[in-house]
Amino acid sequence: MSRRSSTVSGTAVAELARAGLGLWHLSRAARGSDQAVLHGVLGVRHLAQATLVARAGSGNAHTLSAVVDTLHGATMVPLAVGDPRRRRFAVDQLWIAAVLAIAEAAVVGRGGRR
C-alpha cells in the first residue's frame, strides 16, 4: 500500500468518525437529553468540521482540525472543574477531543519533506 492510499484511508476514517460523532450529538440534542444545547452545538460543529476537512483534504486542514480539537479539550477543563453538573459531560468531551486530535495528527504524520 502506498503512502498516498494509506493517507486517504486514514482521512476517510477520521472524518467519517467525526461525522458519526456529530450525528450522535445531534440525536442527543433532538431527544432533549441533558446538555441538549451543548450536544446540538457540538453536533453541528463536528459535521461542518468533517465536511470541510474532507473537502480540503490537505495536511494543513488536518493540522487545523487537530488544533480546533485541542482547543475544545482545553475549554472543557474549566467546565469540568467549575461546574459539577456538567463535569461528566466535560470530561467525556476532553477524552473525545484528545482522541480526535491524535487521529488528525496521525493522518498528517511527521510532515517531513520527500
Summary of the structure (lengths in Angstrom):
residues: 114
radius of gyration: 15.1
end to end distance: 17.4
largest distance: 50.5
contacts: 323
relative contact order: 0.14
helix: 86%
strand: 0%
